[in-house]
């Protein structure tokens, strides 16, 4: 099945207000542009802090589409704690419908490699 025949995931990057020391090695704007332009995702964007109340509201609204999502942010165990209820409320399964990536303390190249590996596991990129 080609990428055109399947629903591509959205990519959300959470940057912890943009001041998290974990993103100092990365140019977040170059990174998100590379993800959204070069990789098989429906779109890519940056949210300042998904763990805040507006992040909860945003995620609830975003999940109404029932689109699989890749989240590049903090540790996956933290993402599970923070996003589990939003996925449940949307009738989605966090473990099946989200790919949670920890991209802190990485350069752009390292983070892109992690995203590419996730897309390969979803059969959206060739090995």
N, C-alpha and C positions, 0 to 999 in steps of 0.2 A: 504494500500500500504506500503510495507516495505521500509526501507531506501535504500536498494539495488536497488529498482525499481524507485527511483526518484533522480533527480539531487540534490546533497547536496550543501548547500551554501559554499562559501569561507568565511574565517574570517580574516579580516585585523585589526590589532591593530596599531593605530597611537600614538606614544609616545612623540610628540612635542619635538623632538631632544633628548629625554631621560633625559632631565634636568628639565622638568616640575615638580614643587613641587607636583602636583596632583598625581604623580605616586610614591611618596616616600614610601608609605606603602606597595607597591607591589613589588614582585620579578617578573619582567616582563618576564624573561626567563622561570621560572617555570610555570608562568601563561600560556604563549603561548604554551608551551609543553603540559600542561594538556588539553588545548582546543583542540589542533590538534590530540592528541593521544586518549583522553577519550570521546570526544563529537562527534556527527554526523555532522562533517563538512568535506568538501573535502580536505581542507588544512587550515592551519593557519600560519600567518607570521606577522612580525613587520615591519612597514614602519616608518622611522624616522620623517617624517613631510609631510603628504599628502597635506597640504595647500600651499606648495612651488611649483615652476614651475616643478621640476622633479616629484613631487607628482601628478600634473595634467597630465603629460605625462604618468606616470605609470597607473593612474586610467583609462585614455582613452584606453590604451592598454589592461588592465585587463578586462574592460567592453566589449571588443569585443566578449568575450565568452558568453555574455548574461546570466551569472550565477548570481543568487541572492547572495548578499553579506551582511554579518553582519560586521559592523564597530564598534569597541570598541575604543573610543577616548574621545573627549571633548563633550560639550553639543550638543544634537541633533539639536537645532536651528542653531548653528554655522555650523554643518555638512551640514544642508540643504542649507545654503548660499554658502558654499564652493564647494559642490559636485553637485548641481542642474544642472549646465550646462554640466558637464561630462556625467551624466546619459541621459540628453536630447540629446546630441550629439551622444550617443550610441543607441538611439532609445529605451531607457528604461525609466521607471517611477520610480523616486526616492522613492516615498512613497510605491510603490508596490514591488520594486526590491531590496530595501535596508532596513536593520534594523539597526537603529542608536542608539547606546548605549553609555551613559556617564558612564565610569568606573573609573573616577578620584576619588581620595581620598578614595579608597577602598583597602582592603586587597585582597590577592589572592582568599580566600574563598568567600568573598562578590562578587567579580567580576565574579567568576565562577557561582555563584548562579544567577546573572543577565543574563549571557549568557544562562544558562540552561532554565531560564524562557522564553527567546526569542525563543529558540529552541522548547519549548513546544507549544508556540503560532503558530509556523510554523508546528506543528504536527510531529516534528522529534524526540521528546522525550515524553515519557509517563508521565502523571501527577504523 
